[in-house]
Amino acid sequence: MTKERSICYPSGRLDPDKVTGVILCGMGGPDGPDAVQPFLRNLFADPAILPVPAWISPLLGRIISARRAPAVRKRYLQVSPDGVTPQLPTTRAQARKVCEMLGGMLGGRFVPGMAMRYWHPFPEQTVAEMLEQGAEQFVIVPTYPQYSCATNGSTLFFVQDSLRKQAKDATCHFVPQWPELPGMIDVFAEATIEALQSFHAAGHRPEECALLFGAHSLPQKMIDQGDPYLDQTRQTVRAVHARVRKALPVEWLARVRGGNESMLAFQSRVGPIKWLGPEVVSKVQELAADGVRHLHVQPVSFTCEHIETVMELDIELKEDADAAGIKTFSRGAALNLDERWLRSLAEAIVQQAFELEVGP
């Protein structure tokens, strides 16, 4: 069992009459070109990201960030003219929307906040600002649907540490994971169904069509030590795939690659250690070699667009797919500001953190 899995996250019952701070937290990203190297240094210095002895993590972070920063900086500038990750403004807007919905459901006052693990705004800054705005209690939600010690675990520990230091008497409720949140499943399923329906309507032979689910990879060592990420990712995929199978012609879908039995591939691995597979580029090339010409890739790890979707999938994976012979390539969007998933998250907070039923 990993250290992070042994942590019991606070799950205090929140009072709807008190001012509630809602913190959405994630990995974060650079807020400009000059932030790329320090962001990468913080990322790769975290032993939860690369499972190496703690004493070598800071040195490893400095070495990897120095080597990778120039290329990563260029990639962020391709994603956004100012080099700012789109993750930051989207997460901020998501927090505001959830607070508006919670206010409508419960009638209280909710203060939105965003805290990131590897670059600004860090939890210490976020918690201080929310306390100044009157927050008396907190609900903390990671922007990773599936739990991993490398993502949710590391990030939630960071936020929890700041809350203990700055708001030790405040009641806090953590929502560590939400792999089958109904609104999230709705969004991912709709995008997948629309893509496959377009293949069907265009008259494409089902044997030339494929559905591939995608997720962020993780070192295999973590899964072997009991990390639940792979199991929870498969939960999400099963839930989305079940909706897809109900929405499309049975005989046609049965002949689509990934139609009857879901296919899952992984992206964004780093370094020479073994990561979860199959790797998405290799899987796409394999499908193309088997005659697939029309492919839909549905990511299930991302709440908002950032370099892993806009760059790795929309640009780099599409180029690889084109070169392999794929004629039609589509990619399902991240959750972004879709109100279905945000409302579903707000409802989950009402039920779990406030222990109240959601009205009709």
ABEGO torsion letter per residue (X at the ends): XBAAAABBBBABBBBAABBBBBBBBBAEBBAEAAAAAAAAAAAAABAAABBBBAAAAAAAAAAAAAAAAAAAAAAAAAABAAGBBAAAAAAAAAAAAAAAAAAAAAGBBBBBBBBBAABOBBAAAAAAAAAAAGBABBBBBBABABBBAABAAAAAAAAAAAAAAABAABBBBBBABBAABAAAAAAAAAAAAAAAAAAAAAGBBAAABBBBBBBBBBBAAAAAAGBAAAAAAAAAAAAAAAAAAAABBAAAAAABBGAABBBBBBBGBBEABBBBOBBAAAAAAAAAAAGBABBBBBBAABABBBAAAAAAAAAAAAAAAAAAGBABBBBBBBAEABAAAAAAAAAAAAAAAAGBBBBX
